[in-house]
């Protein structure tokens, strides 16, 4: 073939060195498919047919293990090197120098704000932390022992009914107003769910406090006239919020994009993200790590536990990740804030077990050769537990900051001309051409 090939489905012109050569052994036909950014467009495979009436070749990729569904400029992960960046900024720098609301601005707008821009952003979010009184009544309707994640899921979706213009997703000004509302109101909904579980009266937002401090106030304020959050807890929570703000095309982000692709309102799209995060394989993983540490029970039992893992009798929770094949950078940052939290709350006996278990696993070739390093869930549950939260609240604490990532991904999708309503293909494996049998004649 020539030095250049034009693909009808691949788009653009590629040099011969930037193409993938495919020979269909069924027909002997050869194809040149352009390679762009290390990928091919799977629609180009549709040209590969055995006959004119053939549908064309498809890719089969359960769970999207090797399929990119979008181009994004928001989050970047290098799993082999243990790198996480938001809009190009290393997560380590953001956690050291920034605040969650500044990071949320970065995710939404693509750039770090100037001081006036940041002041306006923080003011706008602070002024939208209150929810309609009917939302409070809605939460009150749940059973006393309802899972807080279920309450958050329902109340997030319910917010769409309070804003008639929410479905106008193509109007830039309108959708931006709902971006502000979602980031502002999510901590309020989360705190209401927590207080409902505790059988305590709901606490309204205190707009004199910063974002994490206000959330702590809504969670823990009792009879005092004004709640004063401990700055160490507030900062640790802010760092956790930064770490959880975005993580590329994970399960919940994919859910937000898939549901949002129907051009539904952003509250319903974000509720889909909450629903995905509800699952124990996603938002509930830190609870599993805590349960594991309790089951180990003592440093003296670690050796037997690790042997059980190797024998397939135990699971090493909080280690390993679909993407990271190195130490999760978020786990290292969280570990550095544990001591500050324990200065306020008192040290958990589980910390000694967690630290020693990590040390022994990292010294064991069995685990390192399998790329089983601590992930974000290994230590985050210890902080949440130290703050007095029950395990049901752990995924809620994940959902609050992830809202800024979800809504940034949603905004990017809305403006992406290549995005269409999500509609994966399937490989049908069922029966065909069956005749209906009346019920009386069925054996």
C-alpha positions in Angstrom: 0.0 0.0 0.0 1.1 3.6 -0.3 2.7 5.8 2.3 -0.6 7.3 3.3 -3.9 5.7 4.0 -7.3 7.4 4.5 -9.8 5.5 6.7 -13.4 6.3 6.3 -14.1 5.5 10.0 -10.6 6.2 11.5 -10.6 9.9 10.6 -7.7 11.9 9.3 -4.6 10.9 7.4 -1.9 8.7 9.0 1.5 7.8 7.8 2.3 4.2 7.1 4.2 4.0 10.4 1.2 5.2 12.3 -1.2 2.5 11.2 -2.1 -1.0 12.2 -2.0 -3.6 9.5 -4.6 -6.3 9.7 -5.0 -9.4 7.5 -8.4 -11.1 7.7 -7.6 -14.7 7.3 -11.2 -15.5 6.5 -11.0 -13.5 3.3 -7.3 -12.8 2.7 -8.2 -9.1 2.7 -5.7 -6.6 4.2 -6.6 -3.4 6.0 -4.6 -0.4 7.3 -6.2 1.2 10.4 -4.8 4.6 11.7 -3.2 4.6 15.1 -3.7 7.9 17.0 -2.6 8.4 20.6 -1.9 4.8 21.0 -5.4 3.8 20.0 -7.5 2.7 17.0 -11.1 3.7 16.5 -13.0 0.5 16.8 -15.5 1.8 14.2 -12.7 1.2 11.7 -13.1 -2.5 12.4 -16.6 -2.4 10.9 -14.9 -2.2 7.5 -13.6 -5.7 8.0 -16.4 -8.0 6.6 -16.7 -11.4 5.0 -19.5 -10.2 2.7 -21.3 -7.0 1.7 -24.3 -7.7 4.0 -22.0 -8.6 7.0 -22.4 -6.2 9.9 -18.6 -5.9 10.3 -16.1 -6.8 13.0 -16.7 -5.6 16.6 -14.5 -5.5 19.6 -15.5 -7.5 22.7 -14.3 -6.0 26.0 -16.3 -6.8 29.2 -15.8 -4.1 31.8 -13.9 -1.8 29.4 -10.5 -3.3 30.4 -8.9 -2.1 27.2 -11.4 0.3 25.7 -11.2 4.1 25.8 -14.7 5.7 25.6 -13.7 9.3 25.7 -10.9 11.9 25.4 -10.4 13.8 28.6 -8.2 16.6 29.9 -9.2 16.2 33.5 -7.5 13.4 35.3 -4.3 11.6 34.4 -3.0 8.3 36.0 0.2 6.5 35.3 -0.4 3.3 37.2 3.0 1.8 36.7 4.8 4.9 38.0 2.2 5.7 40.7 1.3 9.1 39.3 -2.0 11.0 39.7 -2.5 14.4 38.3 -5.5 16.8 38.0 -5.3 18.9 34.9 -1.6 18.3 34.9 -0.9 19.2 38.5 0.6 16.4 40.7 -1.7 15.3 43.5 1.1 15.7 46.0 1.4 19.5 45.3 -2.3 20.0 45.4 -2.7 18.3 48.7 0.2 20.3 50.2 -0.6 23.7 48.9 -4.2 23.8 47.8 -7.7 23.5 49.3 -10.5 21.3 48.1 -12.6 24.1 46.7 -9.6 25.5 44.8 -9.1 22.0 43.3 -12.8 21.8 42.5 -12.4 25.1 40.6 -9.4 23.6 38.7 -11.4 20.5 37.7 -14.4 22.5 36.5 -12.5 25.4 34.8 -9.3 23.7 33.7 -7.0 26.3 35.3 -6.1 27.3 38.9 -8.0 30.5 39.8 -6.7 33.9 40.5 -7.4 35.2 44.0 -10.5 37.2 42.9 -11.8 34.2 40.9 -11.2 31.9 43.9 -13.0 34.3 46.3 -16.0 34.5 44.0 -16.1 30.7 43.6 -15.9 30.1 47.3 -18.6 32.7 48.0 -20.9 31.3 45.3 -20.6 27.7 46.8 -21.0 29.0 50.4 -24.2 30.9 49.5 -25.7 27.7 48.0 -25.2 25.2 50.9 -28.7 25.4 52.1 -31.4 23.1 50.7 -35.1 23.5 50.4 -37.0 22.6 53.6 -38.9 19.9 51.6 -35.6 18.1 51.1 -35.2 17.9 54.9 -38.7 16.4 55.1 -37.9 14.0 52.3 -34.9 12.7 54.3 -37.0 12.5 57.4 -39.2 10.0 55.5 -36.6 7.3 55.6 -36.4 4.6 58.2 -34.2 5.4 61.1 -31.7 2.7 60.0 -31.7 3.5 56.3 -28.2 3.3 54.7 -26.8 6.8 54.4 -25.7 6.1 50.9 -29.2 5.2 49.8 -30.5 8.4 51.4 -27.8 10.4 49.5 -28.6 8.7 46.3 -32.3 9.5 46.6 -31.9 13.1 47.8 -29.4 13.9 45.1 -31.8 12.7 42.4 -34.6 14.5 44.1 -32.9 17.8 43.8 -33.6 17.8 40.1 -37.3 18.3 40.9 -36.6 21.6 42.7 -35.0 23.2 39.7 -37.2 23.2 36.6 -34.4 24.6 34.3 -32.0 21.7 35.3 -32.7 19.8 32.0 -31.5 22.7 29.9 -28.0 21.2 29.8 -27.0 23.1 26.6 -27.4 26.5 28.2 -24.0 27.3 29.6 -25.1 29.8 32.3 -27.9 27.5 33.6 -25.7 24.4 33.8 -23.0 26.4 35.6 -25.5 27.4 38.2 -26.3 23.7 38.9 -22.5 22.9 39.1 -22.3 25.4 41.9 -25.4 23.9 43.6 -24.3 20.3 43.4 -20.8 21.0 44.9 -22.4 23.2 47.6 -25.3 21.0 48.6 -23.7 17.6 48.6 -22.2 18.0 52.1 -25.6 19.2 53.4 -27.3 16.1 52.1 -24.6 13.9 53.5 -24.8 15.5 56.9 -28.6 15.2 57.0 -28.3 11.5 56.2 -25.8 11.0 59.1 -27.9 12.9 61.6 -30.9 10.9 60.5 -29.1 7.7 61.3 -28.0 9.1 64.7 -31.6 10.2 65.6 -30.3 13.8 66.0 -31.8 17.0 64.8 -30.4 18.2 61.5 -27.9 21.1 61.6 -28.1 23.9 59.0 -25.0 25.1 57.2 -22.8 27.7 58.9 -21.7 30.0 56.2 -19.0 31.5 58.4 -17.0 28.2 58.3 -15.0 26.9 55.4 -16.1 23.9 53.3 -14.7 21.1 55.5 -15.4 22.9 58.7 -19.0 23.5 57.8 -19.4 19.9 57.0 -18.0 18.9 60.4 -20.3 21.4 62.0 -23.4 19.9 60.3 -22.2 16.4 61.4 -21.2 17.0 65.0 -22.7 20.2 66.4 -24.8 19.6 69.5 -25.9 22.2 72.0 -23.0 24.7 71.6 -23.9 28.1 70.2 -21.2 27.8 67.6 -19.2 24.8 66.6 -15.5 25.3 66.2 -13.9 22.5 64.2 -10.4 21.4 65.1 -8.1 22.7 62.4 -6.3 19.4 62.2 -9.5 17.5 61.5 -10.6 20.1 59.1 -7.3 20.0 57.1 -7.2 16.2 57.1 -10.8 16.2 55.7 -9.9 18.8 53.1 -6.9 16.6 51.9 -9.1 13.6 51.8 -11.6 15.6 49.7 -8.8 16.6 47.3 -7.6 13.0 47.0 -11.1 11.7 46.1 -12.1 14.5 43.8 -11.4 12.7 40.5 -9.9 9.4 39.3 -10.2 9.2 35.6 -12.8 6.8 34.0 -13.7 4.7 37.1 -17.0 2.9 37.5 -18.9 5.8 39.0 -17.5 8.4 36.5 -18.4 6.1 33.7 -21.9 5.9 35.1 -22.2 9.7 35.2 -21.1 9.9 31.6 -23.3 7.1 30.4 -26.4 8.4 32.0 -25.5 12.0 31.2 -25.1 11.1 27.6 -28.9 11.0 27.4 -28.8 14.7 28.2 -30.6 14.2 31.4 -30.2 16.9 34.1 -26.9 16.9 36.1 -28.6 15.9 39.4 -29.8 12.7 37.9 -26.4 12.0 36.2 -24.6 12.6 39.5 -27.1 10.4 41.3 -26.0 7.6 38.9 -22.5 8.2 40.1 -23.6 7.9 43.7 -25.4 4.6 42.8 -22.3 3.2 41.3 -20.2 4.3 44.3 -22.7 2.5 46.6 -21.3 -0.9 45.5 -18.8 -2.6 47.8 -16.3 -3.0 45.0 -16.1 0.8 44.6 -17.0 3.1 47.5 -17.2 0.4 50.1 -13.6 -0.9 49.8 -12.3 1.0 52.8 -14.9 -0.6 55.0 -13.6 -4.0 53.8 -10.1 -3.0 54.7 -11.2 -2.0 58.3 -13.0 -5.4 58.7 -9.8 -7.1 57.6 -7.7 -5.3 60.2 -10.1 -6.2 62.9 -10.1 -9.8 61.8 -6.3 -9.9 62.0 -6.8 -8.5 65.6 -3.1 -8.3 66.6 0.4 -7.8 65.2 1.1 -11.4 66.4 -1.5 -12.7 63.9 -0.1 -11.0 60.8 2.2 -13.8 59.8 -0.6 -16.4 59.9 -2.9 -14.0 58.1 -0.5 -13.4 55.2 0.0 -17.1 54.9 -3.7 -17.4 54.6 -3.7 -14.9 51.8 -1.1 -16.9 49.9 -3.1 -20.1 50.4 -6.2 -18.4 49.1 -8.0 -18.6 52.4 -7.9 -14.8 53.2 -8.2 -11.6 51.1 -5.8 -8.8 51.4 -8.2 -5.8 51.4 -6.9 -2.3 50.6 -4.1 -3.6 48.5 -3.9 -3.7 44.7 -5.8 -1.6 42.1 -7.1 -2.0 38.6 -5.0 0.9 37.4 -2.1 1.3 39.9 0.7 -1.3 39.6 2.8 0.7 42.1 2.1 2.4 45.5 -1.1 4.4 45.2 0.1 8.0 45.8 -3.1 8.8 47.6 -2.4 6.1 50.2 0.9 7.7 51.1 -0.6 11.1 51.5 -3.4 9.8 53.8 -0.9 8.0 55.9 0.9 11.2 56.5 -2.2 12.8 58.0 -3.2 10.0 60.3 -1.0 11.2 63.1 -2.6 14.7 63.0 -6.0 13.1 63.3 -5.0 10.8 66.1 -3.7 13.8 68.0 -7.3 15.0 68.2 -9.1 11.7 68.5 -6.7 9.3 70.1 -4.8 6.6 68.3 -6.6 3.6 67.0 -5.2 0.2 68.0 -5.7 -0.8 64.3 -3.0 1.6 63.2 -0.2 -0.6 64.6 -1.7 -3.6 62.8 -2.1 -1.7 59.5 1.5 -0.3 59.6 3.1 -3.7 60.4 0.9 -5.5 57.9 1.9 -3.1 55.2 5.6 -3.4 56.1 5.6 -7.2 56.0 3.6 -7.3 52.8 6.0 -4.8 51.1 9.0 -6.9 52.2 7.4 -10.0 50.7 8.2 -10.8 47.1 4.9 -12.7 46.8 3.0 -9.5 47.1 5.3 -7.0 45.4 5.7 -9.3 42.4 1.9 -9.2 42.0 1.9 -5.4 42.2 -0.1 -5.5 45.4 0.6 -2.2 47.0 -1.6 -0.2 49.5 -4.3 1.8 47.8 -6.4 4.8 48.9 -8.8 2.6 50.8 -6.3 1.1 53.1 -5.8 4.1 55.4 -8.9 6.3 54.6 -11.2 4.1 56.7 -9.0 4.6 59.7 -9.4 8.4 59.5 -13.1 8.1 59.0 -13.5 5.8 61.9 -11.4 8.1 64.1 -13.8 10.9 63.3 -16.6 8.8 64.7 -18.2 7.8 61.5 -19.9 4.4 61.0 -19.0 2.3 58.1 -22.1 3.2 56.2 -20.9 6.8 55.9 -17.5 5.9 54.3 -18.8 5.9 50.7 -20.7 9.1 51.5 -17.5 10.7 52.4 -16.2 9.5 49.0 -19.2 10.9 47.1 -19.0 14.5 48.6 -15.7 15.4 46.9 -16.1 13.1 43.9 -19.0 15.3 42.9 -16.6 17.9 41.6 -14.9 15.3 39.4 -18.2 13.9 38.2 -19.6 17.2 37.3 -16.4 18.2 35.5 -16.5 15.0 33.5 -20.2 15.7 32.7 -19.4 19.2 31.5 -16.6 17.9 29.3 -18.9 15.3 27.8 -21.7 17.8 27.1 -19.3 20.0 25.1 -17.6 17.0 23.3 -18.9 16.9 19.7 -17.8 13.2 19.4 -20.0 12.1 22.3 -23.3 10.5 21.5 -25.8 8.7 23.7 -24.1 5.6 25.2 -25.2 2.4 23.6 -22.7 -0.5 23.8 -23.1 -3.4 21.4 -23.6 -6.9 22.5 -22.8 -10.4 21.3 -26.1 -12.3 21.3 -25.8 -15.9 22.5 -29.4 -16.8 23.0 -31.9 -18.9 21.1 -33.4 -17.8 17.7 -36.6 -18.4 15.7 -38.6 -20.1 18.5 -42.3 -20.7 18.0 -44.8 -19.6 20.7 -46.4 -22.6 22.5 -49.7 -22.0 24.3 -49.4 -22.4 28.1 -51.6 -25.5 28.2 -49.4 -27.3 25.7 -46.0 -26.7 27.4 -44.3 -29.7 29.0 
